[in-house]
């Protein structure tokens, strides 16, 4: 029985030696908080700067023959199609045209039935 208790104490001592101290945990926590604060301020400063590309893009005339049209694609099925680029004017126009044609079909169907 004494031998079993000494083994448990050895295992307990092993786990206690592997544990991190409270001062170490608090130190790492304060470092993470400081880094998070710095990163959030950087993001805020970068977004609100006056020469941000997303702000200037709409103000400047595009000097190249084709406008910047590298948009993210919603899925591979839509790649290279009119409705494929996410958040682009061409996509909005494509879906508006689809809605108009569907509305026109419904109006014609309703007129035929009445």
N, C-alpha and C positions, 0 to 999 in steps of 0.2 A: 504494500500500500504506500509506503514511504517513497519507494522508487517511482511509482506512478505519479505521485504529487510532484516529485522533483522534475519529472519529464514535462508535466503541465507548466511548471514554473519556467522551465527552459524555453518552452514554446511561447509563453507569455512574454518573457524577456526578449525573445527574438522579435515578436511583433512590436513591442514597445520601442525597440531600437530602430525598427524600420519606419516608425511613425514620424511625421513631420512635426516640428515644434510649432507652437502657436505664434511665436514671433516671426517665423519664416512664412507662415500662411498670411499673416497680417501684412508683412512686407510685400508679398507677391500681389495681394489684393490692392494695396495702395498703388503699386506700379501699374496694374491693369486699369484702375480708375483714372490715373493720370494719362495713360496712353489713350483711353477712350475719350477723355475730355479734349486732348490735343487733336485727335482724329476728327471729332465732330466739329471743332472750330475750323480745321482745315477745309472740311467739306463745305461748311457754311461760307467761308471766305471764297473758295473757288467758285461756288455757284453764283454768288452775288457780285463777282468782279465785273467791271463795266466792259471789258474786252473779251468776254466769254464768246466762244465760237457760236453757240446756239443762239445768242442774242444778235450777233453781227450777221449771221447767215441771212436773216430776214431783212436786214437793213441794206446790205450791199448788193449791187447788181452782180450777177454771176459772169465773170470774164471768160469762162471756158465755153466752148460751143454747146456742151450739154450740161445741164444742171447736175448738182450732186444728187445722185439717185441710188446710193448704196444703202438700202433699207434692210432691216432684218426680215427674214422670211418666216411666216407663221409655221409652216410645216413643209416637208419636202414635196408633198403633193402639189402645193401651190407655186413651187419654184419656177420661175420663168413665165408665169401666167399673169394675167391682168390683175387678179385679186390677191396676189401672193404677198406683196410687200406690206408688212405691218405698219400701221400709222402713217400711210402715205396718201397724198392727194389722189393718185391714180387708183388706189384701192377703194377709197371712199367713192370716187366717181364710178368705178366698176359696180360696186354694190348698189349705189343709187340707180344706175341704169338697169340693173337686174330687178330692183323693186318696181321701177316704172313699167318695165315690160310685164312683170307679173300682175301689176295693177291693171294694166291695159287688157290682159287676157281675162282677168276676172270681170272687168266692166263689159267686155264683149260677150262673155258667157252669161252674165246677168241680163244683158239686153236681148239675147237670143231666147232665154227662158221666159221673159216677161212679154 
